[in-house]
């Protein structure tokens, strides 16, 4: 890829893909709000505040569902092969990341705030905010650390931009089936930690709860689709693994057993 094209694709990836995706997580932690940006960007682009609460909930749920549909559809091999006819092979993943970022921006820009709170811990404002930030980003940093083991730059499409067309390999999945550590408790621990970051909140607005439920519904559909690729990669080995280990939520017995084993290990 020529240097100028690579620079343009990299800039698009960073500004339209990675940055909006990061801001979406900030938006989630702030209970579906971003300081200052909504005013400058004119959010929400459509105002339905006079409509019944049930319609607002359905609208917001539908936004996440629409994002999930686009996100999953574009991750499929036929869609990626179609993209490769229109953009350089090195930029296919970047297009996926950019579409993700643009879609998440649309979710935030079209979101209708309900103004309701599901729960809030009885703490002063400052400790509440510190606790919220610490818990949310603590879980997300664990998920990010796990992601870096599989090549974070490749995951976001930046590494591919520096390769030749011949060096571009498959764009999904990991060539090694990991069954140890956290992968012995759940098949998708990155989803587990991300979900924990969203759900284990000292302040849970109805907006955040809607996003959490919608994302859970998306995972219920998206994980089986994703695992079709893993079965095609690893065959019977993955099918046996899937029977033994839950997808996202660990079994209590396995979790307790892992804690006990770690405790014995530390004593030695």
N, C-alpha and C positions, 0 to 999 in steps of 0.2 A: 504494500500500500504506500503511495507517495506520502512524503512527510506532511504536506499541506492537508491532504485528505485525512490522514491520521489525527492531526491536530483538531480538525473540525469535528470529527466523530468523537474524539475524547472530550472536547468542550461540550458537545451535545449530551454525552453520557453524564458528565458531572453536573451540568446545570439543569437538564430536563429529566434526568433519571435518578441519580444518587441523591442530589440535594432535596428534591420533593419527597423522596422516600424517607429520608432522615426527618424532614419536617413533619411528615405524617406521624411518626412515632412521638415527636414532641407534642403534636396536636392531641394524640391519644392520652399521653401522660397528663396534659393540662385539661383533661376532660372535654375533648373535642373543641379546643380553643387554641388560638395562637395570638400572643400579644402583638398588637399593632398591625400585623399583616392583613387580617380581615378587613380593616378599615381602608388600607391602601389598595387592596385588590378588589374591593367592592363586594366582599362576601356577606351574606349568601347572594349568589347571582339570581336566584329565584326566591321570593319571600312567600312563605305559606303560614306565617305565624297566626293568622286568623282561622286556620283550618283546625278541625278536631285533632286531639292528641293521637288518636288511633291512626289517622292519615299521616301524621308526621313520622310516627314509628314505622309505618309501612314504607314510606318514602325513603327514610334513612336506611332501613334494612335492604331495600331494593338497590340503593347505591352501592353497598358493599357486595351484594349479589352480582350486580352488573360488572363490578371490578373483578370479582372472582371468575366470572365467565370469560372475560377477555384475557385475564392472566393465565388461566388454564388452557384456553384454546390456543393462545400464541405459543405455549410451551410444547405443543405437540409437534412431532416430526414433520407431518405434512405441511403445517403452517411454516415451520422453519425452512423446509425445502422451497416453499413458495417465496418466502422472503429472499432466499439466496439467489433467486432469479432477478431480483430488483436491486439488491444492495450487495456490496462485496461480502464474501464469506466471513471475513474478519469482523464485520459490523453487525452480523445477525444478532448476536447476544446484546450488543449495544442497543439495537432497535427494540429488543424485548425489554431492556431496562428503561429506555426512554418511554415506551408505551406504558409501562408500570408507573413511572413517575407522573406522567400526564394524567393517567387514570386516577391516581391517588389525589392529585391536585383537584380534579373534577369532583371527587368525593367530598373533599374539604370545602370546595367552593359552593357546592350545591346542598350541603348539609343543613338541615333545619333543626335548630336548637329547641329542645323541649323545656328547658328551664327547671327540670325536676332532678331531685337527688334521691338515690336509692339508700345509701348509707354514708355516714361520716363519723370518724372517730372523735370522741370528745376531747380534742386537743386545741390549744391556741393555734392561730393561723401559721406562724413561723415554723414551729415543730411539725405541723401537719404537712406543710410544703416540703420541708427537708426530708421527712419520712417518705413522702410520695416520690420525690426525685430519687432518693437512695434505693428504695425497693425496686422501682421501675427500671432504672438504668443499671442497677446491679444485676438483675435477671437478664437484661438485654446484653450486657457485656459478656456474661457467660455464654449466651447463645452466639455472640459474635466471635468469641474466642474459639468456640467449636467450629464455626464456619471457616475461620482462617486456616484450620488444619487441612481443609479440602481445597484451599486456594481461593482466598477472598477476591483477589484481582481477577481471577478467571470467572468467578461467580457473577461479578458485576460487569464483565465483558471488557475490561481494560487490557488484560493480558493479550487477548486475541488480536487486538488492534496492532500489536507489535509483531505479529507472526505473519508468515507468508500464507498464501491460500492453501498450499500443500501441507502446511503444519497444523492447520485447523482440524482438530479431531472432533469427536462427538461433543455435543454441547450440553448434555444432561447426564445426571447421575455421577457416581464416583466408581472407579474401576475396582476398588477394594471393598468387600462387604465387611463392615466392622460390627462385631457382636459383643465386644467387651466394654467394660466401664458403664457409662450411662446407656450405651446401646444394648446392654444386657437387661435394662429396666424398661426402656421404651424404644421403639424403632425410629422415632423422630424426635430426639431430645431437643433439637433446636426449636421445633414447634412447641414443645412442652414448656421451655423456659420463656419463650415469647408469650405464650398464653398466660403463664404465671405472672409475668410482668403486667399484663393488662388486667387480670382478674384480682390479684392480691393488692388492692389499692386502699389506702386509708380514706380516700374520698371516691365514692362511686356515683357518678352522675348517671341519669337514665340514658344520656347520649352514649357514654362509655359502655354501659351495659348492652345497649343495642348493638354497638360495634363488636363487642365481645361475642354476643350470641350469633351475629351474622358471620363473624370469622369462624366460629365453631362449626356452623352449618357448612361453610365453605370447605373447611378441612374434612368434614365428614364425606363430602363428595370428591374433593381434590386429592386426598391421600390415596384412595383406591386407584384413581387415574394415574397418579405418580408412581404407584407401586407396580403398575403394569410394565413400566419401563424397567424397574428393578428386577422383576421376574424374568423379563426377556434377557437381562444382563446376567443374572446369577442362577436362574432356573430353579431346580428343586431345593437348592440350598436356601434360597430366600423364602420359598414357600414353607419350608420347615421352620425357619426363623419366625415367620409371620404367625404361625400357629402357636409358638411358645411365648412370644413377647408382644405385649399390647402396643398399640400405635403411638399414643400421645400421653395417656394417663397411666402411671405405673400402678401395678397391683400392690395393695397394702402389704401383703405378705412378702413380696419381692423387695419392696422398699425397706421394710424392717430388717429383712435378712441381710441386705446390703449394708445397712447401718451397723448391725452387729458384727459383720465381717470386718468392716473398717475399724471398729472399736477394738477387736481382738488384734488386728494388725498393728495398731498404735501401741498397744500394751507390750507387744513383743519388741 
